[in-house]
Amino acid sequence: MPFDTCTVVKKFFRDPYTTTLGGFSKVTNFLRDTLIAPNGHPTQRPPDEMADLLSEELPGLDIQPTENEFDLITRASLGPRPDVERRQPVSPDQWKNHQDGEGRITSIPLLLEAIFRGVRGIHPSLRKEVWPFLLEYYKWDSTHKDRLELRKRKEDDYFRMKLQWKSITEDQESRFTELRDRRSLIEKDVNRTDRTHPFFEGEQNPSLTLLYDILMTYCMYNFDLGYVQGMSDLLSPILMVMENEVDAFWCLVGFMDRVHHNFETDQQGMKTQLIQLQTLVHFLDPQMYTYLESKESANMYFCFRWLLIQFKREFSFPDIMRLWEVHWTDYLCQNFHLLLCMAILDTEKSAMMDNYLGFNEILKHINDLSLHIDVEDIMKKAEGIYIQIAECRDIPKPIRDILAIKSERDADNGTSTTESADSGGSARSADSSIEIVPDQEETTF
């Protein structure tokens, strides 16, 4: 029976979450099998067929800038990319020095900078105390007393919502299809989330019960969104750090407030980020963009998993905790996670282009990077890319909007570009002092 390429590819892109999180090796095999004729020879399809299918299934994914806009992006001259110095992680003493006598956090921009620039971010012993601030569970200006009172209220709220789903009888649930389906999906995901890690391994592990209970309660907290595959990946490191059901839940709420658009059914949040990443690649590295375009990969879909679950499956637990807390500071710019994507792509550019990797091979190569990416190198490179862009004399408006970089006119008028589409959380103002060591020669991007 001949393959119906159009139908199968459309089916794949109608449910990208399940397919992508199921493993990019499956994606590669799926696409390879779809595009290979029964006799074992590649089908002779038009070069733009795959791109057309992607465009049809993800409308708006392809960027079609005006001729002048493309000229502007192409003409922009980037200077050398600087090396970035890292500092010591935030220590318990340093954290204590940022609190007044009643527990309010002081000198917040300096603290955020210290977290952002720390070689290992926050000292592991501090994460349980600091993450609730980064995830806006606690307010920076709250006192110890304020936080105790807030936590009591939030604890009552949590267990009230938890009781809602736990008190539903089997008979009720038999007529509650949506809840029944979400429960089933959560059960499946919990049973396969980070099961090789000591915190979650083994049968009858109480940590799995906590994962399940928190995710079910989140469905009651945000029933419009409910549960989508991938949320368990976001929760597991938080639960490990917080070691408490209630605190982990409210930190998850804070994280989901930042990335809920990744899981919405219209996929608009993911489409927007893919477009923004495509724009950055075109601006920073036209050569790479042209290559990806020639391999029908300029849609950046091979980066889908990175964006969907914030690199969770690309790094070890210590590394992802480090990366997340740096991103949560919003210290440097808006959408720093897109610069992290750009840094990884820049690192892998030679491997992809020198080996002439095609559509399927790029998918497989990106998948195989999992747990083989140097988190410190990528974060330093991402910051260097930002500085390289920020010091560019004529930054195209689309790039300024993505990263919320003010133009000279904006700065003079005191206006901001943050009203533009923001896929990664609003940026906090960064300290102007950036320690950099310029390269001796210009970096070719």
C-alpha positions as CSV (number, residue, x, y, z in Angstrom):
1,M,0.0,0.0,0.0
2,P,1.6,3.3,-1.0
3,F,2.4,5.9,1.6
4,D,0.2,9.0,1.8
5,T,2.9,11.5,2.6
6,C,0.6,14.5,2.9
7,T,-1.8,12.7,5.3
8,V,0.8,11.2,7.5
9,V,2.9,14.4,7.9
10,K,-0.2,16.4,8.6
11,K,-1.1,13.9,11.3
12,F,2.3,14.3,12.8
13,F,2.0,18.1,13.0
14,R,-1.5,18.0,14.4
15,D,-0.2,16.4,17.6
16,P,3.4,17.7,17.9
17,Y,3.6,17.5,21.7
18,T,3.1,13.7,22.1
19,T,5.2,12.9,19.0
20,T,8.0,15.2,20.0
21,L,8.2,14.2,23.6
22,G,8.1,10.6,22.6
23,G,11.6,11.0,21.3
24,F,13.1,12.6,18.2
25,S,14.4,9.2,17.1
26,K,10.7,8.3,16.6
27,V,10.2,11.5,14.7
28,T,13.1,10.7,12.5
29,N,11.9,7.2,11.8
30,F,8.4,8.5,11.2
31,L,9.5,11.0,8.7
32,R,12.0,8.7,7.1
33,D,9.4,5.9,6.7
34,T,6.9,8.4,5.4
35,L,9.2,9.9,2.8
36,I,10.6,6.6,1.6
37,A,8.8,4.7,-1.1
38,P,7.8,1.0,-0.6
39,N,10.7,-0.1,-2.9
40,G,13.2,1.4,-0.5
41,H,14.1,4.4,-2.7
42,P,13.5,8.0,-1.7
43,T,10.4,9.4,-3.3
44,Q,11.0,12.0,-5.9
45,R,9.1,14.8,-4.2
46,P,9.3,18.5,-5.1
47,P,12.0,20.2,-3.0
48,D,9.4,22.5,-1.3
49,E,6.8,19.8,-0.5
50,M,7.8,19.4,3.1
51,A,8.1,23.1,3.7
52,D,4.6,23.6,2.2
53,L,3.2,21.0,4.5
54,L,4.8,22.6,7.5
55,S,3.5,26.0,6.5
56,E,0.0,24.6,6.0
57,E,-0.1,22.8,9.4
58,L,1.6,25.6,11.3
59,P,0.3,28.8,9.7
60,G,2.5,31.8,10.2
61,L,5.6,29.7,10.8
62,D,7.4,30.9,7.8
63,I,8.7,34.4,8.0
64,Q,8.0,36.5,4.9
65,P,9.6,39.9,5.7
66,T,9.5,42.7,3.3
67,E,12.4,43.2,0.9
68,N,13.6,46.3,2.8
69,E,13.4,44.4,6.2
70,F,15.5,41.6,4.8
71,D,18.0,44.0,3.4
72,L,18.2,45.7,6.8
73,I,18.8,42.5,8.6
74,T,21.3,41.3,6.1
75,R,23.3,44.6,6.1
76,A,23.5,44.9,9.9
77,S,27.2,44.5,10.9
78,L,27.9,42.5,14.0
79,G,31.1,43.2,15.9
80,P,33.2,40.7,17.6
81,R,31.5,38.4,20.1
82,P,33.0,38.9,23.6
83,D,34.0,36.3,26.1
84,V,32.1,36.5,29.3
85,E,33.5,36.1,32.8
86,R,31.6,34.0,35.4
87,R,31.5,34.6,39.1
88,Q,31.2,32.5,42.2
89,P,27.7,31.0,42.9
90,V,25.4,32.9,45.3
91,S,26.5,31.7,48.8
92,P,24.4,31.4,52.0
93,D,26.2,34.5,53.4
94,Q,25.5,36.5,50.3
95,W,21.8,35.6,50.4
96,K,21.7,36.6,54.1
97,N,23.3,39.9,53.3
98,H,20.4,40.6,50.8
99,Q,17.8,40.5,53.6
100,D,16.9,43.2,56.0
101,G,16.0,42.5,59.7
102,E,12.4,41.5,58.8
103,G,13.3,39.3,55.8
104,R,12.7,41.7,52.9
105,I,15.0,41.1,50.0
106,T,17.2,44.1,49.3
107,S,19.3,45.2,46.3
108,I,17.3,43.0,44.1
109,P,19.0,43.9,40.8
110,L,22.4,43.0,42.3
111,L,21.1,39.7,43.6
112,L,19.6,38.8,40.2
113,E,22.9,39.6,38.6
114,A,24.7,37.5,41.1
115,I,22.4,34.5,40.3
116,F,22.6,35.1,36.6
117,R,26.4,35.3,36.6
118,G,27.2,32.6,39.2
119,V,29.2,29.7,37.8
120,R,26.8,27.3,39.5
121,G,24.0,29.8,40.0
122,I,22.6,29.4,43.5
123,H,24.2,27.2,46.2
124,P,22.1,24.1,46.2
125,S,21.3,24.6,49.9
126,L,19.6,27.9,49.0
127,R,17.4,26.8,46.1
128,K,14.5,25.8,48.4
129,E,14.5,29.3,49.8
130,V,15.3,31.3,46.7
131,W,13.2,29.6,44.0
132,P,9.8,30.7,45.4
133,F,11.0,34.3,44.9
134,L,12.2,33.7,41.3
135,L,8.9,32.0,40.5
136,E,6.8,34.8,42.1
137,Y,5.3,32.6,44.8
138,Y,6.8,35.0,47.3
139,K,7.1,38.8,46.7
140,W,10.6,40.3,47.1
141,D,9.4,42.9,49.5
142,S,7.6,40.4,51.8
143,T,8.7,39.9,55.4
144,H,9.2,36.6,57.2
145,K,5.8,37.1,58.8
146,D,4.2,37.9,55.4
147,R,5.5,34.7,53.9
148,L,4.3,32.6,56.8
149,E,0.8,34.1,56.5
150,L,0.9,33.6,52.7
151,R,2.0,30.0,52.9
152,K,-0.9,29.2,55.3
153,R,-3.4,30.7,52.9
154,K,-1.8,28.9,49.9
155,E,-1.8,25.6,51.8
156,D,-5.5,26.0,52.5
157,D,-6.1,26.8,48.8
158,Y,-4.1,23.9,47.7
159,F,-5.8,21.3,49.8
160,R,-9.2,22.7,48.9
161,M,-8.5,22.2,45.2
162,K,-7.0,18.8,45.9
163,L,-10.1,17.7,47.7
164,Q,-12.2,18.7,44.7
165,W,-10.8,16.0,42.5
166,K,-10.2,13.4,45.2
167,S,-13.9,13.6,46.3
168,I,-15.2,12.8,42.8
169,T,-16.6,9.3,42.8
170,E,-16.1,6.7,40.1
171,D,-19.7,7.0,39.2
172,Q,-19.3,10.8,38.7
173,E,-16.1,10.4,36.8
174,S,-17.8,8.0,34.4
175,R,-19.8,11.0,33.2
176,F,-16.8,13.4,33.3
177,T,-14.9,12.5,30.2
178,E,-12.4,15.4,30.3
179,L,-11.3,14.8,33.9
180,R,-11.1,11.0,33.2
181,D,-8.9,11.6,30.2
182,R,-6.6,14.0,32.0
183,R,-6.2,11.6,34.9
184,S,-5.3,8.8,32.5
185,L,-2.7,11.0,30.8
186,I,-1.2,12.1,34.1
187,E,-1.0,8.5,35.3
188,K,0.9,7.5,32.2
189,D,3.3,10.4,32.3
190,V,4.1,10.1,36.0
191,N,5.0,6.5,35.6
192,R,7.6,7.4,33.0
193,T,9.0,10.7,34.3
194,D,12.6,10.6,35.4
195,R,12.3,7.0,36.6
196,T,16.1,6.4,36.4
197,H,16.7,9.2,38.9
198,P,17.0,8.1,42.6
199,F,14.4,10.6,43.6
200,F,11.8,8.9,41.4
201,E,13.0,5.3,40.9
202,G,11.4,2.2,42.2
203,E,7.8,1.1,42.6
204,Q,5.6,2.6,45.2
205,N,7.8,5.7,45.4
206,P,6.1,8.4,47.4
207,S,7.6,11.0,45.1
208,L,5.5,9.6,42.2
209,T,2.4,10.0,44.3
210,L,3.3,13.7,44.9
211,L,3.9,14.2,41.2
212,Y,0.5,12.8,40.5
213,D,-1.3,14.7,43.2
214,I,0.2,18.0,42.2
215,L,-0.5,17.6,38.5
216,M,-4.1,16.5,39.2
217,T,-4.5,19.6,41.5
218,Y,-3.1,21.8,38.8
219,C,-6.0,20.6,36.6
220,M,-8.4,22.0,39.1
221,Y,-6.4,25.2,39.5
222,N,-6.4,25.8,35.7
223,F,-9.1,23.6,34.2
224,D,-9.1,25.6,30.9
225,L,-5.5,24.4,30.3
226,G,-5.7,21.2,32.3
227,Y,-2.8,18.8,31.7
228,V,-0.6,18.5,28.6
229,Q,2.2,16.1,28.2
230,G,5.5,17.7,29.2
231,M,4.2,19.4,32.4
232,S,5.5,16.5,34.5
233,D,9.0,17.3,33.1
234,L,8.7,20.9,34.5
235,L,7.5,19.7,37.9
236,S,10.0,17.0,38.7
237,P,13.0,19.3,39.4
238,I,10.9,21.7,41.3
239,L,9.6,18.9,43.5
240,M,13.1,17.6,44.1
241,V,14.2,21.1,45.3
242,M,11.2,22.1,47.3
243,E,10.6,18.6,48.9
244,N,7.1,19.8,49.9
245,E,3.8,19.2,48.1
246,V,2.3,22.6,48.7
247,D,5.4,24.7,47.9
248,A,6.2,22.6,44.8
249,F,2.6,23.2,43.5
250,W,2.8,27.0,43.9
251,C,6.2,27.1,42.3
252,L,4.8,25.0,39.4
253,V,2.0,27.6,39.1
254,G,4.7,30.3,38.8
255,F,6.6,28.4,36.2
256,M,3.4,27.6,34.2
257,D,2.5,31.3,34.3
258,R,5.7,31.9,32.4
259,V,5.3,29.1,29.8
260,H,1.6,28.2,29.7
261,H,1.4,29.4,26.1
262,N,3.7,26.4,25.2
263,F,0.8,24.0,26.1
264,E,-2.2,25.8,24.7
265,T,-4.1,23.9,22.0
266,D,-3.8,26.5,19.3
267,Q,0.0,26.2,19.6
268,Q,0.4,29.9,19.0
269,G,3.0,30.3,21.7
270,M,5.2,27.6,20.2
271,K,4.7,29.0,16.7
272,T,5.6,32.5,17.9
273,Q,8.8,31.2,19.5
274,L,9.8,29.2,16.4
275,I,9.3,32.3,14.3
276,Q,11.4,34.4,16.7
277,L,14.1,31.8,16.7
278,Q,14.0,31.7,12.9
279,T,14.4,35.5,12.8
280,L,17.4,35.4,15.2
281,V,19.1,32.7,13.0
282,H,18.5,34.8,9.9
283,F,20.0,37.9,11.5
284,L,22.9,36.3,13.3
285,D,24.0,33.7,10.8
286,P,22.6,34.0,7.3
287,Q,24.9,31.2,6.2
288,M,23.3,28.8,8.6
289,Y,19.9,30.0,7.8
290,T,20.5,29.4,4.1
291,Y,21.7,25.9,4.8
292,L,18.7,25.1,7.0
293,E,16.4,26.5,4.3
294,S,18.1,24.3,1.7
295,K,17.4,21.2,4.0
296,E,13.8,22.2,4.6
297,S,14.6,22.9,8.3
298,A,14.4,26.7,8.4
299,N,11.1,26.2,10.3
300,M,13.3,25.4,13.3
301,Y,10.9,22.5,14.2
302,F,13.9,20.4,15.4
303,C,14.1,22.9,18.3
304,F,10.6,22.2,19.4
305,R,11.5,20.1,22.4
306,W,14.0,22.6,23.7
307,L,11.3,25.3,23.7
308,L,8.4,23.2,24.9
309,I,9.9,22.0,28.2
310,Q,12.6,24.6,28.5
311,F,15.6,22.3,27.7
312,K,14.5,19.8,30.5
313,R,15.6,16.7,28.6
314,E,18.8,18.2,27.2
315,F,20.6,18.5,30.6
316,S,21.2,16.6,33.8
317,F,19.2,17.6,36.9
318,P,22.0,19.8,38.4
319,D,22.5,21.5,35.0
320,I,18.8,22.2,34.3
321,M,18.4,23.6,37.8
322,R,21.3,26.0,37.1
323,L,19.9,26.9,33.6
324,W,16.4,27.5,34.8
325,E,17.3,29.7,37.7
326,V,19.4,31.8,35.4
327,H,16.6,32.2,33.0
328,W,14.0,32.9,35.7
329,T,16.0,36.0,36.8
330,D,15.0,37.8,33.5
331,Y,18.2,39.7,34.2
332,L,19.8,40.2,30.8
333,C,16.9,40.4,28.4
334,Q,13.6,39.1,27.3
335,N,13.5,35.7,25.8
336,F,17.0,34.6,26.9
337,H,16.0,31.0,26.2
338,L,16.0,31.8,22.5
339,L,19.6,33.0,22.8
340,L,20.4,29.7,24.5
341,C,18.9,27.9,21.4
342,M,21.1,30.1,19.2
343,A,24.2,29.3,21.3
344,I,23.6,25.5,20.9
345,L,23.0,25.9,17.1
346,D,26.1,28.0,16.8
347,T,28.1,25.2,18.6
348,E,26.6,22.5,16.3
349,K,26.8,24.5,13.1
350,S,29.9,22.8,11.8
351,A,28.6,19.3,12.7
352,M,25.5,20.0,10.7
353,M,27.0,21.8,7.7
354,D,30.3,20.0,7.3
355,N,28.5,16.6,7.3
356,Y,25.7,17.9,5.0
357,L,23.0,16.7,7.4
358,G,19.5,16.7,5.9
359,F,16.1,17.1,7.4
360,N,16.0,13.7,9.2
361,E,19.7,13.8,10.1
362,I,19.3,17.2,11.7
363,L,16.5,15.9,13.8
364,K,18.5,12.9,14.9
365,H,21.6,15.0,15.6
366,I,19.7,17.4,17.8
367,N,18.1,14.6,19.7
368,D,21.5,12.9,20.3
369,L,22.8,16.1,22.0
370,S,20.7,15.2,25.0
371,L,22.9,15.1,28.2
372,H,26.0,16.1,26.0
373,I,25.7,19.9,26.1
374,D,28.0,21.9,28.3
375,V,25.6,24.2,30.2
376,E,28.2,26.7,31.3
377,D,29.6,27.0,27.8
378,I,26.1,27.5,26.3
379,M,25.1,30.2,28.9
380,K,28.3,32.1,28.4
381,K,27.9,31.9,24.6
382,A,24.3,33.1,24.8
383,E,25.3,36.1,26.9
384,G,28.1,36.9,24.5
385,I,25.6,36.7,21.6
386,Y,23.3,39.2,23.4
387,I,26.2,41.6,24.0
388,Q,27.2,41.3,20.4
389,I,23.6,42.2,19.3
390,A,23.2,45.0,21.9
391,E,26.4,46.7,20.7
392,C,25.4,46.5,17.1
393,R,24.8,50.1,15.8
394,D,21.7,49.4,13.8
395,I,19.6,46.6,15.4
396,P,16.6,45.7,13.2
397,K,13.3,46.3,15.0
398,P,12.2,42.6,14.9
399,I,15.4,41.7,16.8
400,R,14.9,44.6,19.3
401,D,11.3,43.5,19.9
402,I,12.3,39.9,20.5
403,L,14.9,40.7,23.1
404,A,13.3,43.9,24.3
405,I,16.4,46.0,23.5
406,K,15.7,49.7,23.5
407,S,16.6,51.8,20.4
408,E,18.4,55.1,21.0
409,R,15.2,56.9,20.3
410,D,13.3,54.6,22.8
411,A,16.0,55.3,25.4
412,D,15.7,59.1,24.9
413,N,12.0,59.0,25.2
414,G,12.0,56.6,28.1
415,T,9.9,54.0,26.2
416,S,10.3,50.3,26.0
417,T,9.9,47.5,23.5
418,T,8.5,45.1,26.0
419,E,5.0,45.6,24.6
420,S,6.0,43.3,21.7
421,A,5.2,39.6,21.7
422,D,6.9,38.1,24.7
423,S,7.3,34.3,24.7
424,G,9.6,34.0,27.6
425,G,8.5,36.4,30.4
426,S,9.0,40.1,30.8
427,A,12.6,41.2,31.3
428,R,13.8,42.8,34.5
429,S,16.1,45.7,34.1
430,A,19.7,44.7,33.9
431,D,22.7,46.4,35.6
432,S,24.6,48.2,33.0
433,S,28.0,46.9,34.2
434,I,28.9,43.8,32.2
435,E,32.2,42.1,32.6
436,I,33.5,41.1,29.2
437,V,36.8,40.3,27.6
438,P,36.7,41.0,23.8
439,D,38.0,38.4,21.4
440,Q,41.2,39.2,19.6
441,E,39.5,38.7,16.3
442,E,36.0,39.0,15.0
443,T,33.7,36.1,15.5
444,T,32.1,34.6,12.4
445,F,28.5,33.7,13.2
